[in-house]
Amino acid sequence: MAAQHFSPALPASAEAPRAARPGYGKRSAPPGQDAPRPADFTGLPERERYVAAYIDRLPDGAAMDIKSLAKDLPLYGQMAIGTALRALAVAGHLRRVRRRVEEDGACRWVTYTYWSRTARDNEWWTAALSGPADVPPQRTAPEPPAPPKSPGAPSAAYRALAGLGRRDPRLALSAADCAALEPLAAAWLARGAGPEHLASALTAGLPERVTFPLGLVRRRLADKMPPELPDVSLPASGLRVECVECGRPGPAEALPDGLCGPCRTSPATPSDDTADVPARVAGLRDLVRAR
């Protein structure tokens, strides 16, 4: 029996699109795309055309990771979705990037997935992702701004020190102690350590009795100070492209087609979809009847 496929114009799910965590999910590529047309993605294979048409309809901020797409597109499994996303990156529709952001004095990496209805070449993606306006605003409603901190609001370093006593009573510090140690703790956060890392380093292996918490914490802050973050030669925008196959990050020019060197030279992971398409189609029909 011949395998059946649904048109990519068919809504994959009657439910609202899954929302990604704030800051993640789909992001439309910088302006300059063509308006939607019925002929969009016609040059792609059937599976890639189906997946691309669904992603293109998603609003910015919607989840488009492999697991979420496999749940929303019951015709294909996770392996097939992963292979399709790789093909869409090679075709110029998709790039994943990591961006370093700072929050409460600590640095962390977040992953953005950029989508372009118009297929773009590697030079266009490199220029778009390294320019000063490479992160377009999302079309979803923005988060309400946080209320401004009052001049006397404690810093993240101060709060981490003040919380040591709740974590281990032997390190209970006074307000004056926290203020005196705040510069050392702030240096930890500036070097990439988070508040949890800081607290763990200060409370691990404490002696049975601590008679002078201020002196012990000061000594540990100085002796266990983490090294300065190495220069990873980030572009001015703080963005690095992420391989759509293995997730390895690198500069945009080192990942043409959104793939790192090893993944670009290795064949795409074969997907065993032909055998289970009839079963998936039957399941999809049952789902439609139930509604």
Secondary structure by P-SEA (a helix, b strand, c coil): cccccccccccccccccccccccccbbbcccccccccccccccccaaaaaaaaaaaaccccccccaaaaaaacccccaaaaaaaaaaaaaaccbbbbbbbbbcccccbbbbbbbbbcccccaaaaaaaaacccccccccccccccccccccccccaaaaaaaacccccccccccaaaaaaaaaaaaaaaaacccaaaaaaaaacccccccccaaaaaaaaaaaaccccccccccccccbbbbcccccccccccccccccccccccccccccccccaaaaaaaaaaaaaaac
